[in-house]
Amino acid sequence: MPLVHIDLVAGRSDEQLKAMMTDVTTALEKHIGVPRENVKVVVNEMEPNRFMDGGVLRSEK
């Protein structure tokens, strides 16, 4: 049972997230032969003021 964790800064629509998770599921099914019903995908969203890259908060960019 593959369990995929994806961490993103918040800001995408539900439709975008669902499409991405569907594509990840399909890729695992296609490339490693896992039945899609066994693929688990978890998206963790962070607020822009909770993510820093190179000393700069994403909310400040």
All heavy atoms as TSV, in Angstrom:
chain	resi	resn	atom	element	x	y	z
A	1	MET	N	N	0.833	-1.175	0.000
A	1	MET	CA	C	0.000	0.000	0.000
A	1	MET	C	C	0.883	1.245	0.000
A	1	MET	O	O	1.408	1.629	1.033
A	1	MET	CB	C	-0.891	-0.006	1.241
A	1	MET	CG	C	-1.591	1.307	1.478
A	1	MET	SD	S	-2.437	1.420	3.047
A	1	MET	CE	C	-1.136	1.964	4.122
A	2	PRO	N	N	1.076	1.882	-1.140
A	2	PRO	CA	C	1.828	3.126	-1.165
A	2	PRO	C	C	1.059	4.233	-0.440
A	2	PRO	O	O	-0.148	4.383	-0.606
A	2	PRO	CB	C	1.952	3.467	-2.643
A	2	PRO	CG	C	1.667	2.212	-3.368
A	2	PRO	CD	C	0.744	1.432	-2.490
A	3	LEU	N	N	1.787	4.996	0.356
A	3	LEU	CA	C	1.234	6.158	1.036
A	3	LEU	C	C	2.088	7.347	0.631
A	3	LEU	O	O	3.269	7.428	0.984
A	3	LEU	CB	C	1.251	5.962	2.552
A	3	LEU	CG	C	0.799	7.135	3.404
A	3	LEU	CD1	C	-0.618	7.563	3.067
A	3	LEU	CD2	C	0.907	6.767	4.879
A	4	VAL	N	N	1.502	8.254	-0.133
A	4	VAL	CA	C	2.209	9.407	-0.671
A	4	VAL	C	C	1.823	10.638	0.137
A	4	VAL	O	O	0.636	10.940	0.273
A	4	VAL	CB	C	1.856	9.626	-2.161
A	4	VAL	CG1	C	2.575	10.839	-2.720
A	4	VAL	CG2	C	2.162	8.376	-2.973
A	5	HIS	N	N	2.829	11.343	0.664
A	5	HIS	CA	C	2.604	12.592	1.383
A	5	HIS	C	C	3.101	13.731	0.511
A	5	HIS	O	O	4.246	13.713	0.046
A	5	HIS	CB	C	3.387	12.618	2.696
A	5	HIS	CG	C	2.861	11.682	3.718
A	5	HIS	ND1	N	1.943	12.057	4.663
A	5	HIS	CD2	C	3.112	10.376	3.938
A	5	HIS	CE1	C	1.662	11.024	5.439
A	5	HIS	NE2	N	2.365	9.987	5.004
A	6	ILE	N	N	2.251	14.730	0.324
A	6	ILE	CA	C	2.614	15.900	-0.462
A	6	ILE	C	C	2.409	17.129	0.412
A	6	ILE	O	O	1.312	17.348	0.923
A	6	ILE	CB	C	1.756	15.998	-1.742
A	6	ILE	CG1	C	1.949	14.752	-2.612
A	6	ILE	CG2	C	2.088	17.279	-2.514
A	6	ILE	CD1	C	1.001	14.642	-3.769
A	7	ASP	N	N	3.465	17.905	0.608
A	7	ASP	CA	C	3.397	19.137	1.383
A	7	ASP	C	C	3.386	20.315	0.422
A	7	ASP	O	O	4.266	20.425	-0.444
A	7	ASP	CB	C	4.599	19.259	2.322
A	7	ASP	CG	C	4.617	18.168	3.379
A	7	ASP	OD1	O	3.541	17.847	3.909
A	7	ASP	OD2	O	5.702	17.647	3.681
A	8	LEU	N	N	2.391	21.196	0.583
A	8	LEU	CA	C	2.252	22.357	-0.287
A	8	LEU	C	C	1.910	23.589	0.538
A	8	LEU	O	O	1.262	23.481	1.581
A	8	LEU	CB	C	1.096	22.155	-1.280
A	8	LEU	CG	C	1.206	21.056	-2.311
A	8	LEU	CD1	C	-0.133	20.890	-3.018
A	8	LEU	CD2	C	2.281	21.395	-3.308
A	9	VAL	N	N	2.295	24.745	0.022
A	9	VAL	CA	C	1.787	25.987	0.584
A	9	VAL	C	C	0.348	26.123	0.087
A	9	VAL	O	O	0.056	25.873	-1.084
A	9	VAL	CB	C	2.654	27.187	0.139
A	9	VAL	CG1	C	2.039	28.495	0.588
A	9	VAL	CG2	C	4.067	27.041	0.675
A	10	ALA	N	N	-0.554	26.473	0.974
A	10	ALA	CA	C	-1.980	26.588	0.636
A	10	ALA	C	C	-2.186	27.605	-0.482
A	10	ALA	O	O	-1.400	28.531	-0.655
A	10	ALA	CB	C	-2.779	26.985	1.869
A	11	GLY	N	N	-3.252	27.411	-1.228
A	11	GLY	CA	C	-3.590	28.375	-2.262
A	11	GLY	C	C	-4.153	27.760	-3.528
A	11	GLY	O	O	-4.499	28.466	-4.458
A	12	ARG	N	N	-4.255	26.437	-3.560
A	12	ARG	CA	C	-4.813	25.781	-4.743
A	12	ARG	C	C	-6.276	25.432	-4.489
A	12	ARG	O	O	-6.686	25.209	-3.364
A	12	ARG	CB	C	-4.019	24.521	-5.075
A	12	ARG	CG	C	-2.679	24.865	-5.697
A	12	ARG	CD	C	-1.597	24.017	-5.105
A	12	ARG	NE	N	-0.298	24.375	-5.642
A	12	ARG	CZ	C	0.617	24.991	-4.920
A	12	ARG	NH1	N	0.390	25.312	-3.676
A	12	ARG	NH2	N	1.789	25.280	-5.440
A	13	SER	N	N	-7.024	25.335	-5.571
A	13	SER	CA	C	-8.445	25.002	-5.447
A	13	SER	C	C	-8.623	23.516	-5.148
A	13	SER	O	O	-7.709	22.706	-5.383
A	13	SER	CB	C	-9.185	25.349	-6.738
A	13	SER	OG	O	-8.796	24.462	-7.785
A	14	ASP	N	N	-9.795	23.168	-4.654
A	14	ASP	CA	C	-10.109	21.756	-4.426
A	14	ASP	C	C	-9.996	20.962	-5.721
A	14	ASP	O	O	-9.535	19.822	-5.720
A	14	ASP	CB	C	-11.523	21.601	-3.853
A	14	ASP	CG	C	-11.632	22.081	-2.412
A	14	ASP	OD1	O	-10.590	22.233	-1.732
A	14	ASP	OD2	O	-12.768	22.303	-1.964
A	15	GLU	N	N	-10.402	21.563	-6.826
A	15	GLU	CA	C	-10.346	20.884	-8.118
A	15	GLU	C	C	-8.896	20.602	-8.519
A	15	GLU	O	O	-8.582	19.526	-9.021
A	15	GLU	CB	C	-11.044	21.710	-9.201
A	15	GLU	CG	C	-12.539	21.832	-9.021
A	15	GLU	CD	C	-12.957	22.885	-7.983
A	15	GLU	OE1	O	-12.136	23.768	-7.632
A	15	GLU	OE2	O	-14.100	22.806	-7.507
A	16	GLN	N	N	-8.003	21.568	-8.297
A	16	GLN	CA	C	-6.584	21.371	-8.616
A	16	GLN	C	C	-5.983	20.259	-7.757
A	16	GLN	O	O	-5.243	19.417	-8.271
A	16	GLN	CB	C	-5.799	22.658	-8.393
A	16	GLN	CG	C	-6.071	23.730	-9.410
A	16	GLN	CD	C	-5.381	25.022	-9.041
A	16	GLN	OE1	O	-5.495	25.504	-7.918
A	16	GLN	NE2	N	-4.657	25.596	-10.007
A	17	LEU	N	N	-6.292	20.270	-6.474
A	17	LEU	CA	C	-5.751	19.250	-5.582
A	17	LEU	C	C	-6.269	17.866	-5.953
A	17	LEU	O	O	-5.507	16.900	-5.981
A	17	LEU	CB	C	-6.086	19.583	-4.127
A	17	LEU	CG	C	-5.411	20.843	-3.579
A	17	LEU	CD1	C	-5.963	21.164	-2.196
A	17	LEU	CD2	C	-3.906	20.697	-3.542
A	18	LYS	N	N	-7.552	17.762	-6.256
A	18	LYS	CA	C	-8.118	16.467	-6.637
A	18	LYS	C	C	-7.472	15.954	-7.922
A	18	LYS	O	O	-7.123	14.770	-8.023
A	18	LYS	CB	C	-9.629	16.566	-6.815
A	18	LYS	CG	C	-10.260	15.239	-7.172
A	18	LYS	CD	C	-11.763	15.345	-7.301
A	18	LYS	CE	C	-12.343	13.990	-7.697
A	18	LYS	NZ	N	-13.812	14.067	-7.860
A	19	ALA	N	N	-7.279	16.842	-8.903
A	19	ALA	CA	C	-6.652	16.433	-10.170
A	19	ALA	C	C	-5.222	15.945	-9.927
A	19	ALA	O	O	-4.800	14.926	-10.498
A	19	ALA	CB	C	-6.666	17.592	-11.162
A	20	MET	N	N	-4.482	16.646	-9.079
A	20	MET	CA	C	-3.111	16.243	-8.777
A	20	MET	C	C	-3.095	14.878	-8.093
A	20	MET	O	O	-2.316	13.999	-8.468
A	20	MET	CB	C	-2.437	17.274	-7.879
A	20	MET	CG	C	-1.027	16.886	-7.473
A	20	MET	SD	S	-0.366	17.897	-6.135
A	20	MET	CE	C	-1.490	17.524	-4.801
A	21	MET	N	N	-3.956	14.697	-7.099
A	21	MET	CA	C	-3.989	13.419	-6.380
A	21	MET	C	C	-4.404	12.273	-7.297
A	21	MET	O	O	-3.867	11.166	-7.199
A	21	MET	CB	C	-4.911	13.517	-5.168
A	21	MET	CG	C	-4.341	14.393	-4.067
A	21	MET	SD	S	-5.317	14.401	-2.548
A	21	MET	CE	C	-6.660	15.485	-3.007
A	22	THR	N	N	-5.312	12.545	-8.213
A	22	THR	CA	C	-5.722	11.530	-9.187
A	22	THR	C	C	-4.556	11.159	-10.090
A	22	THR	O	O	-4.313	9.976	-10.364
A	22	THR	CB	C	-6.915	12.040	-10.020
A	22	THR	OG1	O	-8.009	12.304	-9.136
A	22	THR	CG2	C	-7.331	11.020	-11.066
A	23	ASP	N	N	-3.800	12.165	-10.551
A	23	ASP	CA	C	-2.642	11.896	-11.403
A	23	ASP	C	C	-1.571	11.089	-10.667
A	23	ASP	O	O	-0.949	10.194	-11.252
A	23	ASP	CB	C	-2.039	13.202	-11.928
A	23	ASP	CG	C	-2.881	13.860	-12.997
A	23	ASP	OD1	O	-3.837	13.226	-13.493
A	23	ASP	OD2	O	-2.581	15.019	-13.344
A	24	VAL	N	N	-1.344	11.391	-9.397
A	24	VAL	CA	C	-0.371	10.631	-8.600
A	24	VAL	C	C	-0.823	9.178	-8.483
A	24	VAL	O	O	-0.043	8.244	-8.664
A	24	VAL	CB	C	-0.175	11.269	-7.206
A	24	VAL	CG1	C	0.595	10.350	-6.276
A	24	VAL	CG2	C	0.529	12.617	-7.335
A	25	THR	N	N	-2.101	8.990	-8.204
A	25	THR	CA	C	-2.655	7.638	-8.094
A	25	THR	C	C	-2.474	6.875	-9.399
A	25	THR	O	O	-2.019	5.728	-9.409
A	25	THR	CB	C	-4.150	7.702	-7.711
A	25	THR	OG1	O	-4.266	8.352	-6.440
A	25	THR	CG2	C	-4.771	6.319	-7.645
A	26	THR	N	N	-2.806	7.526	-10.509
A	26	THR	CA	C	-2.683	6.896	-11.821
A	26	THR	C	C	-1.233	6.548	-12.141
A	26	THR	O	O	-0.944	5.479	-12.680
A	26	THR	CB	C	-3.277	7.809	-12.905
A	26	THR	OG1	O	-4.658	8.037	-12.602
A	26	THR	CG2	C	-3.147	7.209	-14.291
A	27	ALA	N	N	-0.295	7.441	-11.781
A	27	ALA	CA	C	1.127	7.179	-12.039
A	27	ALA	C	C	1.610	5.952	-11.282
A	27	ALA	O	O	2.339	5.114	-11.839
A	27	ALA	CB	C	1.958	8.406	-11.660
A	28	LEU	N	N	1.222	5.814	-10.022
A	28	LEU	CA	C	1.637	4.634	-9.257
A	28	LEU	C	C	1.021	3.362	-9.830
A	28	LEU	O	O	1.683	2.327	-9.918
A	28	LEU	CB	C	1.267	4.805	-7.787
A	28	LEU	CG	C	2.092	5.856	-7.040
A	28	LEU	CD1	C	1.506	6.113	-5.668
A	28	LEU	CD2	C	3.540	5.433	-6.926
A	29	GLU	N	N	-0.216	3.463	-10.215
A	29	GLU	CA	C	-0.885	2.308	-10.827
A	29	GLU	C	C	-0.168	1.913	-12.125
A	29	GLU	O	O	0.135	0.735	-12.342
A	29	GLU	CB	C	-2.341	2.663	-11.117
A	29	GLU	CG	C	-3.134	1.578	-11.791
A	29	GLU	CD	C	-4.537	2.032	-12.126
A	29	GLU	OE1	O	-4.720	3.182	-12.590
A	29	GLU	OE2	O	-5.459	1.244	-11.916
A	30	LYS	N	N	0.149	2.892	-12.952
A	30	LYS	CA	C	0.760	2.638	-14.256
A	30	LYS	C	C	2.203	2.154	-14.146
A	30	LYS	O	O	2.596	1.197	-14.817
A	30	LYS	CB	C	0.719	3.920	-15.086
A	30	LYS	CG	C	1.408	3.816	-16.431
A	30	LYS	CD	C	1.347	5.136	-17.183
A	30	LYS	CE	C	2.111	5.047	-18.483
A	30	LYS	NZ	N	2.118	6.333	-19.209
A	31	HIS	N	N	2.999	2.803	-13.313
A	31	HIS	CA	C	4.440	2.555	-13.321
A	31	HIS	C	C	4.925	1.465	-12.373
A	31	HIS	O	O	5.976	0.879	-12.609
A	31	HIS	CB	C	5.202	3.855	-13.056
A	31	HIS	CG	C	5.003	4.865	-14.140
A	31	HIS	ND1	N	5.512	4.718	-15.407
A	31	HIS	CD2	C	4.308	6.030	-14.149
A	31	HIS	CE1	C	5.150	5.740	-16.156
A	31	HIS	NE2	N	4.431	6.556	-15.407
A	32	ILE	N	N	4.168	1.217	-11.292
A	32	ILE	CA	C	4.625	0.148	-10.397
A	32	ILE	C	C	3.570	-0.930	-10.174
A	32	ILE	O	O	3.783	-1.837	-9.386
A	32	ILE	CB	C	5.160	0.694	-9.053
A	32	ILE	CG1	C	4.074	1.397	-8.253
A	32	ILE	CG2	C	6.349	1.601	-9.275
A	32	ILE	CD1	C	4.547	1.787	-6.851
A	33	GLY	N	N	2.463	-0.812	-10.889
A	33	GLY	CA	C	1.482	-1.888	-10.880
A	33	GLY	C	C	0.640	-2.018	-9.617
A	33	GLY	O	O	0.083	-3.082	-9.360
A	34	VAL	N	N	0.540	-0.943	-8.860
A	34	VAL	CA	C	-0.276	-0.986	-7.644
A	34	VAL	C	C	-1.742	-0.785	-8.016
A	34	VAL	O	O	-2.063	0.134	-8.762
A	34	VAL	CB	C	0.159	0.134	-6.671
A	34	VAL	CG1	C	-0.723	0.172	-5.443
A	34	VAL	CG2	C	1.608	-0.033	-6.286
A	35	PRO	N	N	-2.638	-1.622	-7.505
A	35	PRO	CA	C	-4.057	-1.359	-7.755
A	35	PRO	C	C	-4.446	0.007	-7.173
A	35	PRO	O	O	-4.074	0.336	-6.051
A	35	PRO	CB	C	-4.771	-2.483	-6.992
A	35	PRO	CG	C	-3.740	-3.547	-6.801
A	35	PRO	CD	C	-2.426	-2.834	-6.713
A	36	ARG	N	N	-5.165	0.799	-7.939
A	36	ARG	CA	C	-5.460	2.166	-7.509
A	36	ARG	C	C	-6.204	2.223	-6.191
A	36	ARG	O	O	-6.050	3.172	-5.427
A	36	ARG	CB	C	-6.116	2.988	-8.610
A	36	ARG	CG	C	-7.449	2.629	-9.052
A	36	ARG	CD	C	-7.944	3.443	-10.283
A	36	ARG	NE	N	-7.925	4.877	-10.124
A	36	ARG	CZ	C	-7.051	5.707	-10.714
A	36	ARG	NH1	N	-6.135	5.241	-11.515
A	36	ARG	NH2	N	-7.104	6.998	-10.500
A	37	GLU	N	N	-6.969	1.184	-5.877
A	37	GLU	CA	C	-7.692	1.192	-4.595
A	37	GLU	C	C	-6.747	1.039	-3.397
A	37	GLU	O	O	-7.144	1.275	-2.256
A	37	GLU	CB	C	-8.784	0.120	-4.551
A	37	GLU	CG	C	-8.296	-1.293	-4.701
A	37	GLU	CD	C	-8.250	-1.775	-6.152
A	37	GLU	OE1	O	-8.412	-0.959	-7.088
A	37	GLU	OE2	O	-8.037	-2.990	-6.335
A	38	ASN	N	N	-5.496	0.688	-3.652
A	38	ASN	CA	C	-4.512	0.553	-2.575
A	38	ASN	C	C	-3.629	1.796	-2.404
A	38	ASN	O	O	-2.828	1.855	-1.481
A	38	ASN	CB	C	-3.610	-0.657	-2.813
A	38	ASN	CG	C	-4.358	-1.962	-2.675
A	38	ASN	OD1	O	-5.475	-2.006	-2.170
A	38	ASN	ND2	N	-3.755	-3.036	-3.132
A	39	VAL	N	N	-3.762	2.757	-3.299
A	39	VAL	CA	C	-2.941	3.960	-3.237
A	39	VAL	C	C	-3.603	4.977	-2.311
A	39	VAL	O	O	-4.787	5.280	-2.441
A	39	VAL	CB	C	-2.753	4.584	-4.641
A	39	VAL	CG1	C	-1.980	5.881	-4.558
A	39	VAL	CG2	C	-2.065	3.593	-5.577
A	40	LYS	N	N	-2.816	5.507	-1.380
A	40	LYS	CA	C	-3.281	6.548	-0.461
A	40	LYS	C	C	-2.461	7.804	-0.735
A	40	LYS	O	O	-1.241	7.748	-0.840
A	40	LYS	CB	C	-3.076	6.144	1.000
A	40	LYS	CG	C	-3.562	4.746	1.350
A	40	LYS	CD	C	-5.048	4.575	1.163
A	40	LYS	CE	C	-5.489	3.219	1.649
A	40	LYS	NZ	N	-6.142	2.400	0.671
A	41	VAL	N	N	-3.133	8.939	-0.854
A	41	VAL	CA	C	-2.460	10.214	-1.089
A	41	VAL	C	C	-2.950	11.202	-0.029
A	41	VAL	O	O	-4.152	11.380	0.146
A	41	VAL	CB	C	-2.758	10.775	-2.499
A	41	VAL	CG1	C	-2.037	12.098	-2.723
A	41	VAL	CG2	C	-2.375	9.768	-3.580
A	42	VAL	N	N	-1.998	11.822	0.670
A	42	VAL	CA	C	-2.313	12.801	1.704
A	42	VAL	C	C	-1.661	14.125	1.321
A	42	VAL	O	O	-0.471	14.170	1.029
A	42	VAL	CB	C	-1.771	12.351	3.080
A	42	VAL	CG1	C	-2.040	13.399	4.134
A	42	VAL	CG2	C	-2.356	11.005	3.481
A	43	VAL	N	N	-2.446	15.197	1.334
A	43	VAL	CA	C	-1.920	16.530	1.053
A	43	VAL	C	C	-1.954	17.337	2.342
A	43	VAL	O	O	-3.000	17.464	2.975
A	43	VAL	CB	C	-2.744	17.237	-0.042
A	43	VAL	CG1	C	-2.262	18.676	-0.233
A	43	VAL	CG2	C	-2.667	16.468	-1.350
A	44	ASN	N	N	-0.798	17.851	2.719
A	44	ASN	CA	C	-0.679	18.731	3.876
A	44	ASN	C	C	-0.454	20.142	3.356
A	44	ASN	O	O	0.513	20.392	2.639
A	44	ASN	CB	C	0.496	18.320	4.763
A	44	ASN	CG	C	0.313	16.932	5.317
A	44	ASN	OD1	O	-0.679	16.648	5.972
A	44	ASN	ND2	N	1.256	16.054	5.047
A	45	GLU	N	N	-1.368	21.039	3.704
A	45	GLU	CA	C	-1.235	22.414	3.261
A	45	GLU	C	C	-0.766	23.298	4.411
A	45	GLU	O	O	-1.262	23.191	5.524
A	45	GLU	CB	C	-2.561	22.946	2.730
A	45	GLU	CG	C	-2.995	22.285	1.444
A	45	GLU	CD	C	-4.225	22.939	0.875
A	45	GLU	OE1	O	-5.287	22.829	1.515
A	45	GLU	OE2	O	-4.102	23.578	-0.182
A	46	MET	N	N	0.188	24.156	4.106
A	46	MET	CA	C	0.719	25.098	5.085
A	46	MET	C	C	0.298	26.502	4.682
A	46	MET	O	O	0.292	26.839	3.496
A	46	MET	CB	C	2.250	25.033	5.104
A	46	MET	CG	C	2.799	23.687	5.479
A	46	MET	SD	S	4.536	23.525	4.994
A	46	MET	CE	C	4.374	23.231	3.234
A	47	GLU	N	N	-0.029	27.305	5.655
A	47	GLU	CA	C	-0.323	28.701	5.368
A	47	GLU	C	C	0.978	29.383	4.936
A	47	GLU	O	O	2.064	29.021	5.413
A	47	GLU	CB	C	-0.910	29.382	6.596
A	47	GLU	CG	C	-2.303	28.881	6.951
A	47	GLU	CD	C	-3.290	29.047	5.815
A	47	GLU	OE1	O	-3.296	30.115	5.154
A	47	GLU	OE2	O	-4.070	28.102	5.579
A	48	PRO	N	N	0.890	30.370	4.048
A	48	PRO	CA	C	2.095	31.027	3.553
A	48	PRO	C	C	2.970	31.631	4.655
A	48	PRO	O	O	4.177	31.735	4.494
A	48	PRO	CB	C	1.553	32.117	2.621
A	48	PRO	CG	C	0.232	31.589	2.181
A	48	PRO	CD	C	-0.310	30.831	3.353
A	49	ASN	N	N	2.371	32.001	5.779
A	49	ASN	CA	C	3.168	32.563	6.871
A	49	ASN	C	C	3.730	31.478	7.783
A	49	ASN	O	O	4.309	31.773	8.826
A	49	ASN	CB	C	2.362	33.575	7.677
A	49	ASN	CG	C	1.176	32.959	8.378
A	49	ASN	OD1	O	0.774	31.840	8.085
A	49	ASN	ND2	N	0.592	33.697	9.297
A	50	ARG	N	N	3.588	30.218	7.389
A	50	ARG	CA	C	4.133	29.086	8.140
A	50	ARG	C	C	5.188	28.331	7.334
A	50	ARG	O	O	5.617	27.257	7.704
A	50	ARG	CB	C	3.018	28.108	8.538
A	50	ARG	CG	C	1.958	28.684	9.428
A	50	ARG	CD	C	2.523	29.010	10.805
A	50	ARG	NE	N	1.480	29.392	11.728
A	50	ARG	CZ	C	1.222	30.646	12.084
A	50	ARG	NH1	N	1.926	31.634	11.577
A	50	ARG	NH2	N	0.267	30.917	12.943
A	51	PHE	N	N	5.610	28.931	6.190
A	51	PHE	CA	C	6.615	28.299	5.338
A	51	PHE	C	C	7.694	29.315	5.008
A	51	PHE	O	O	7.411	30.385	4.466
A	51	PHE	CB	C	5.972	27.772	4.050
A	51	PHE	CG	C	6.953	27.117	3.121
A	51	PHE	CD1	C	7.378	25.824	3.344
A	51	PHE	CD2	C	7.462	27.801	2.033
A	51	PHE	CE1	C	8.295	25.212	2.494
A	51	PHE	CE2	C	8.375	27.206	1.177
A	51	PHE	CZ	C	8.790	25.911	1.413
A	52	MET	N	N	8.927	28.988	5.343
A	52	MET	CA	C	10.040	29.887	5.069
A	52	MET	C	C	11.028	29.188	4.144
A	52	MET	O	O	11.346	28.024	4.321
A	52	MET	CB	C	10.735	30.278	6.369
A	52	MET	CG	C	11.859	31.272	6.175
A	52	MET	SD	S	12.561	31.847	7.747
A	52	MET	CE	C	11.394	33.141	8.144
A	53	ASP	N	N	11.511	29.937	3.175
A	53	ASP	CA	C	12.489	29.432	2.226
A	53	ASP	C	C	13.603	30.469	2.119
A	53	ASP	O	O	13.353	31.618	1.742
A	53	ASP	CB	C	11.808	29.211	0.871
A	53	ASP	CG	C	12.740	28.623	-0.169
A	53	ASP	OD1	O	13.779	28.051	0.191
A	53	ASP	OD2	O	12.415	28.726	-1.361
A	54	GLY	N	N	14.793	30.076	2.486
A	54	GLY	CA	C	15.926	30.987	2.406
A	54	GLY	C	C	15.792	32.190	3.317
A	54	GLY	O	O	16.271	33.275	2.997
A	55	GLY	N	N	15.101	32.035	4.434
A	55	GLY	CA	C	14.957	33.126	5.392
A	55	GLY	C	C	13.834	34.087	5.082
A	55	GLY	O	O	13.681	35.100	5.753
A	56	VAL	N	N	13.018	33.782	4.057
A	56	VAL	CA	C	11.914	34.644	3.683
A	56	VAL	C	C	10.616	33.854	3.744
A	56	VAL	O	O	10.498	32.783	3.136
A	56	VAL	CB	C	12.106	35.210	2.251
A	56	VAL	CG1	C	10.951	36.113	1.865
A	56	VAL	CG2	C	13.425	35.954	2.137
A	57	LEU	N	N	9.642	34.384	4.514
A	57	LEU	CA	C	8.336	33.732	4.557
A	57	LEU	C	C	7.680	33.806	3.188
A	57	LEU	O	O	7.804	34.824	2.477
A	57	LEU	CB	C	7.416	34.417	5.578
A	57	LEU	CG	C	7.721	34.156	7.040
A	57	LEU	CD1	C	6.870	35.058	7.913
A	57	LEU	CD2	C	7.492	32.692	7.391
A	58	ARG	N	N	6.974	32.772	2.812
A	58	ARG	CA	C	6.271	32.774	1.533
A	58	ARG	C	C	5.263	33.922	1.481
A	58	ARG	O	O	5.039	34.516	0.435
A	58	ARG	CB	C	5.575	31.428	1.335
A	58	ARG	CG	C	4.809	31.282	0.050
A	58	ARG	CD	C	5.656	31.455	-1.205
A	58	ARG	NE	N	6.743	30.526	-1.333
A	58	ARG	CZ	C	6.708	29.376	-1.993
A	58	ARG	NH1	N	5.616	29.011	-2.603
A	58	ARG	NH2	N	7.771	28.628	-2.057
A	59	SER	N	N	4.678	34.257	2.618
A	59	SER	CA	C	3.693	35.345	2.661
A	59	SER	C	C	4.320	36.715	2.379
A	59	SER	O	O	3.616	37.666	2.097
A	59	SER	CB	C	2.985	35.368	4.019
A	59	SER	OG	O	3.920	35.566	5.062
A	60	GLU	N	N	5.650	36.806	2.462
A	60	GLU	CA	C	6.340	38.076	2.215
A	60	GLU	C	C	6.840	38.198	0.782
A	60	GLU	O	O	7.415	39.224	0.415
A	60	GLU	CB	C	7.524	38.211	3.179
A	60	GLU	CG	C	7.091	38.303	4.631
A	60	GLU	CD	C	8.264	38.289	5.608
A	60	GLU	OE1	O	9.388	37.888	5.217
A	60	GLU	OE2	O	8.046	38.662	6.777
A	61	LYS	N	N	6.653	37.174	-0.005
A	61	LYS	CA	C	7.118	37.220	-1.404
A	61	LYS	C	C	6.076	37.854	-2.292
A	61	LYS	O	O	4.931	37.791	-2.084
A	61	LYS	CB	C	7.454	35.808	-1.904
A	61	LYS	CG	C	8.700	35.276	-1.293
A	61	LYS	CD	C	9.067	33.952	-1.903
A	61	LYS	CE	C	10.397	33.489	-1.332
A	61	LYS	NZ	N	10.889	32.299	-1.965
